[in-house]
Structures are given as C-alpha cells and as structure tokens.
Amino acid sequence: MAFNAMGNEAMARRYQQMTGQSSSESAQRTSVNDGAPLRPITTLDLFAGAGGLSLGFHLADRGYTPVFAVEHEAAAARSFERNFGCEVYAGDIEDSPAYPDEIDLIIGGPPCQGFSPLGRDRDDEPRASLNGLWKHYLDDVRTLKPQAFVIENVPEFQKSAQFAELLHLLNHDTELSAYTPAYGVLNAADYGVPQRRRRGILIAIRDVDRKLPWPPTPTHGPGSQGQVPQVTVRDAIEDLPSRTKGTDPYISGDDQHLHFGRRPRPESMERYRAIPPGGNRFDLMAKRPDITPACWLNKPTGTTDVMGRAHWDRPSATIRTEFFKPEKGRYLHPSANRVISHREAARIQSFPDSYIFEGTKIEIARQIGNAVPPQLGKALANYVYEHAFATSSDAAVK
C-alpha cells in the first residue's frame, strides 16, 4: 500500500477545521490523552523537495498536517503531492505563491549548494542567488506569523555571514524578534537514521520567555537514554536481495520498484572486486594499480570515501545525489560487487518502502540524496511540539 499521509478528501476536511482561527490561537490547543491536538497543526513546507522533512513531522504523530508546499523541481513537487495530497506550488518561492491564510508552522531547507563545500565551484552570481533564498523564507514568516519555524541547511550555513544576519534579524526585526531561536549541528545517526549526516538546524518558537534547550535529546547513540545503539546499514538493508533487478524504476499499483542496478563495464567490476569490506580507492591503488584511474594514482592523498565499500555494522556515510556512482563516495554495497540501489539509498535515508518517488531514476536519486532524513525530521517534530504546541497537561509527552 503506498504511503499517503493525507488524501485530498481528508485534507479538505482538516483545512475546513483550520480556517477561521488566528495563528495566535494555534498555541492554545486542547489536547487528548495521547498528547496530540484535537485539530491539526497546519504546516507550510518551503523548498520541500520530495517531502522528507514533512514525512518526519507526520511520523511524529502529533497532528502536523501539510496544507501547502513550494518546490522548484517538478519531479520532487509531484512526489510531495502524491504522498501528502495537499496543494504544491511547483515553482520558485520568489513568485510569491498564494498561501493559505492560517499557518501554524513553517518548515524547510533553503537550497544549500551555495554554502556546501561541494558547491564552491559555482559562479559568484548563482551562489549569491542560492545563498539569499533564506530571506524569502523569512519574508513568509513575517507575513504568516506561524507559532514556530524550522530551517534546515548544511553545517557551513551556521558559520556564514548570512546566518549572522539571520540571528541579528531575530534580535532586532520588528516581526522576527517575537521568536526565540535554538540552533546547532545535528548528526542524523543520533536520531535513528542509519547514516552519518550532519545538518545545521535552527528552530524558532514564537512568544516564549525562556531560553530553549539544545540539542533535541538523541534517540540513539552515546547521548541517548539507555545508550540505544545507532541504526546500522545491516539494520536498514540486509533483508533486500543481494542481486538487483533491472536498470530502471517503475510503479505498479501502490508499489514502486527501486531495487534496480546498473550495467557496469567489466573493468568496473574488476575494480569493485578489489575493494574489501570497509575499503576504498586506496585498496584499489594498492592491489590493482593496472586498473586504477590515473587521476587517483597521481593523487596519493585525499578522501577515504571515494570508491568506498559501506560497512555492514556502522551507519552509512552521507548519501548524496549521485550515490549510484561509486567514484563519488562510499557507495559500494557492503558485500555485493555493485553500487547500492535506489531502494537501499532511500532506506539509508530512513524513507519507508511505501513512499513513492516521481520522475526518472536520475530525478529520484536527486530527491533521495537531497532529502532531510524523515527520522531526523521526526525528532525535530517532537522537539517543536514540546516547546511550541504542547499544553501544560501534555508537555511531558515526548
């Protein structure tokens, strides 16, 4: 059965419930015994991608309900709409799309390529354009006055002059100074994601008169209660067949086939076989210099993830948009002589198999690699609920 957070009919009913109440009233919700609000927490997702962050908020089961999303890439916008059933504006935030009047929460990750080390070869003008999109996000915060907002980005953003400007606005801007921020860099592996993925997170809550604690309590790893082990690659993908099927994705009813592979050249297969468990390009250079690319032979130092084989019993290295190319990272299967499949990458990002991705296999890979891992989003959702929406009777519910 395909994942669907909310069908169109259910979304319409919930939207009707939502209308007629001001955002200031959204923090005064009556709660039921399990801590979930009687009416939904209406959510706007900006720079939404395929919906990983919204999925995480949905999985928290706190009543978060996406009512509108904005996403530039058409295939990702279709994925969001298919899974959530709400209106999605497939265009740019600069177009000033018509949002619903009442929004309780804004979430999103302004494009990060301009800040990321992987994007520093861009021209200055495109980088400046990307780096300034967070200002459009804040313009929507000023207009809609949600009870809280969440910004997700690469860790480098929080070291930038733009982030310093953002914090200045939160202190001095007439509208934005109503928000109290908490922020820092989180590792997704500490929140149930089978992947080491560091992300810069800022959460801001309206009308609180106290300093917000940080970070959200880890659910896994050394900082978690009970020392819960981190989720490993083995936990995530061991049950999938060692052999992939076909070379393309397809949808059949409510199911999607993503466990497909590539057709590597014989020389590529020889390279894969030379990489031991946990190994990388340096093993290839040592064992088979005859089939090692000259650019690697001429560079005896550098990253240890390139042409790397994943470890079974550790969280994965970071999944990026070209995980299907072993020369781009540690993307070889832990034991099979192949790159990981799109299904395996989606699981390592903590997407359920029932989540449907629209588009070509390249577009799907971009959606998977760019996504906020839903399990990290779930941890953020619980934190936001506790500090922005919980009443005194359920504040202890985590």
N, C-alpha and C positions, 0 to 999 in steps of 0.2 A: 504494500500500500504506500503510495507516495506521501512524503511529508507535506502537510499543509497546515500551517499554523492557524489559519482562519479563512474559511471560504468566503466568497463575496457576500452571500446572504447573511452570514454571521457577522461579517464586518459591518454591513449596513445597520444591523440591529444595534451593535455596540456603538457605532457612530451616532445613532439617534440618542442613545443613552448619554453620550458625551456632550452633545450640544446643549447650550443654554446655561452652562456653568463656567465661571471665570477660572483662570489658571490659579488665582489665589485660593480658590476653594478646593483645588485639587489636592492640597496637602491635608485637608480636613476629612479624609475619607473614613467611613465606618468600616470596621474590619470584621471578618468572620473568624471562626475558631482557629483556622489554619494560618491566619496572618495575611491572607490575600484580600484585597479590597473588593467591596461589592460591585464597584464599577471599574472599568478598565483604566489603566494608566496609559493615556494616549501618547504615542511615540512617533516622532518625525526622525527619519534616518537620512542624513545628508552624506553624499559621497558613499552611497550604501553598498556598492559592489554587488555581489551575489546575495548578501544578506547574512553573513556570518555573525556580525555583532547583534543584529536583531534576533537571529536564531538563539544566541546565547541568552538574551533577555527573555525570550519566550520560554526557554528551557528552565529558567529560574522559577516559573510557575507563580509569579507574583501579580499577575494581571496586566503585564505590559502588552500593549496592543498596537502594532504598527498601523497607522492610518494614512501615511503618505511617505514616499521616499523619493530621493533625487539621485540619479546615477547617469553619468555621461556615456558609458559604454553600453551599446544597445543590447548585446547578449546578456550582460550582467543584469541590466534592468529587467529583461524578460525572465531571468531566473528568479529575481526578487518577487516579481508579480505572480509568477506561477506558484511559488511556495507560500506566499503570505496573502494573496488575494486582495491587497489594497492598491490604491492608485499609485503609480510610479511615473514620475516625470523623467523621460529618457532624454536628458539634455543637460545643460550647464546650469549651475547654481546662479551664475551671473544673469541668467534670463529672468530672474525673479518670478519663479512659478507661483501659482495661486495656492497657498497652503490652506488647510482647514483653520478655522478661527481659534480653536481651543487645542493647545498642545501642552501636555504636562511635562514632556521630556524630549530633549533633542540629543541624538547620539550621532557619531560619525567620525570618519577619519579623512580629513583633507589630504589630497594626494601628497605623498611623501618623497617622490623621486628627486625633488629639488634639494632635499636635505640629506637623503641617503648617500653614503659613500659610493654606492653603485650608480648614482645619478650625477656625479660631479663632472662628468664629461659633457653635460648638456651645455648649450649656448646660454649666455647670461640672461637673455630676454625670456626664453621659455622657462628657465629656472625661476626667475623673478615672478613670472606669472603663476607658476605652481606654488611657489612659496607664499604668495599672497592670498590664496584661496581661503585660508582660515579666517580672514577678515570678513568675507561674505558669510561665513558660518556665524560669526559674532553679530553681524547685522541682523540675522534671523533671530538670534537670541534676544536682541534688543526689541525687536518688533513683537515677537510672540510671548516673551516673558515666561518661559517654562519654569517649573519648580526646580529643575536640575538640567544640567547638560554634561555630556561626556565627549572629550576629544581624544582620539587615539592616533598615534603617529610613531615614526621611528624615534629611537632614543635621542638622536642628534638634534631633533627639533627642540628639545628642552635645554639645549646648550646654545641655542641661536639667539641672535638679536631680536628676531620676530617673537620668540617666546618671552623674552624680557619685556617686549612691548605689550604682549598679551597680559602678562601679570600686572603691568602698570595700568592697563585699562581696567582690570578687575579691582584695582585700588582706587581709581580716580574717575572713571567714566560714570556719568550720571545714572545710567541704567545698569551697567555691569557691576558697579560697586555693591549692588544688592546681593551678589553671590560670594560665597566663601569657597575658595579652591583647596583641593588637596591633589598632589601630583607626585609622580616619580616613575621610575622604570621598573616594570614587572617582567618576570620570566614566566612564560606560559606554562612551562613544565611544573611550576609550583601550584598550578590551578587545574591539574588533571589533564593537560594536553600532552600527548606523547612526543614532545618536541621542545627543544631549547629554542625559544623565540623571545627575544627581548623587545618590548614595546613601551613607548612613552605614553603614559595615561594621565590625563587631567580630568578630574571630576569636580564640578562646582554646584553647590546647593544654595538655593535662594532663602534669604531671611533666616539664617541660623546665627546664633550669638555665641558660638563656641568654635574652637579650633577643631577641625576634623582630623580624626586619627588616620594614620597612613603607615604601612600599606594595608589593603584588604588582607585579612587573615589567610595565609596559604592553606590550601586544602590537601596538598601533597608535599612531600619532601621534608627536609630537616626542620623547617619552620612551622610545620603543620601540627595540629593537635593529634597526639598518638603516633607521630612520626610515620604517617601513611606513605608507603613507597611511591615514587613517581611512576607514572604510566610509561611503559616501555614500547619500543617498536614491536616486540613479540606480542605484548598485550593487544596491540592495535591491529596487526595484520597476519598473525601466524595462521589463522583459520582459512585464509584465502588460498586458492590453488597456487602451487609453485609455478605452474605454466599459465601464461595469459592466453586470452582467446581473441583472435582477430587483431586488427590495427586501427579500429575506429569505434567511437561511442555510438550507441543507439538507444532509443527509448521504446519499450514495449509495454503498453498499458501504463501502469503506475510504477514500473521498474525501469532502471537505467543501467545499461551495461557500461561500466567504466574500467573493468579489469582487462584492458587490452594492452598490447605492447607495440613494439617496433620491429622492423626487419633490418637488424644491423648487418653490416658487411662482415665477411669472415675475419678480416683484420681486427675489427672492433670486438668480435667475440674472443679472439686471442687476448686482447687487452683485458677484457673482463676477467678471463680465467687467471690472469696473472695477479689479480688483486685479492689478497687473503681477507678473512673476516676482520673488519675494522681497519683495513689497509687503505692506501691511496696511491696517487700518482708516483710517489717516491718508491713504492714497491715495484711498480711497473718499470721505472727507470733502472732499478737495481737488477730485476730479473730478466727483463726483455728490452734492453736498450734498442734492439733492432726494430721494434715496432712502436717505440716511444716517439711522439711528435718532437721535431727538432726544437720547437719553441720551449718545450719543457726541459729537454736536455741542456739547453743553453741557460736555463734558469734554475739552478740547484736549490734555491730557497723559495719560500712563499707559502701560500695557504696549504694546509694539510687536508682540506676537504675536497679539492678537485680530484675527479675520478676516484672518489672515496666510496667505500662499501659501508653501509649502515651497520651498526651494532644491534644485535638482537635484544640485548638486555639493558639498553640505555634509551633515554629519549632520543629521538632523531635530531640531526642537525636541522637548521631552519629550512623549511620548504619555501622555495621561491617560484616565480612564474615559469621557469624553464627547467623544472625538475625532471623532465623527460630527456634531458641532455646530460650524460654523466660527466662531461667535461666542465659542467657548471657548478658542481658541488658534490656532496656525499649522497648520491642518489642511486647507487647500485644496491640491489636487493641484498639483504644480509647473507643469503646463501645461494640463491639462483644467479646464474650469469646473465643478468639483464638489468635494465633500469626499473625503478618502481613504476607501477601502473598508476593511472589517474585515480583509480579506486583506492589504492594504497596511500597515495598522497592526500586524498580527501580524508581518509581515516586518520592519518597522522595530524591533519589539521583539526580533527575531532568532529567532522561532519558525520551525521548518521547516513547509512546507505540509502535511506528513504528520501534524502534531499536531492532534488532534481536540478541539474545544471543545463541551461540552454546554450546552444552555439556549437561551433566547430571544436575539434579537440584542442586547437591552439587557444581558442577563446575560453574554453573550460579550464585549461591549465592556468591561464591568467587569473580567472576568478578564484580558483583554489589557492594559488600562490599569494594573491593579494588580500585574501580574506583575513579578518580577525578570527582566530580560532573560537568557535562557539563556546567551548568550555571556559575559556578566559572571559568571554562576554558574560557567561552565567555568573562568575564570581563578581564581576563589576555590577551586574544587575542586583545581586543580593546586597552589596555594599550601598548602592544608590537607594534601594528600598529602605534599608535600615535607617539611613540618615536623612532621607527626603520625604518618605511617604508613610513609614510605619507610625502608628499611633502609640500612645503610652502603654496600651494593653498588649501590643504585639511587638514592641521594639526589640524584645529579646529574641524573637524568632529570627534565625539566620538562614 
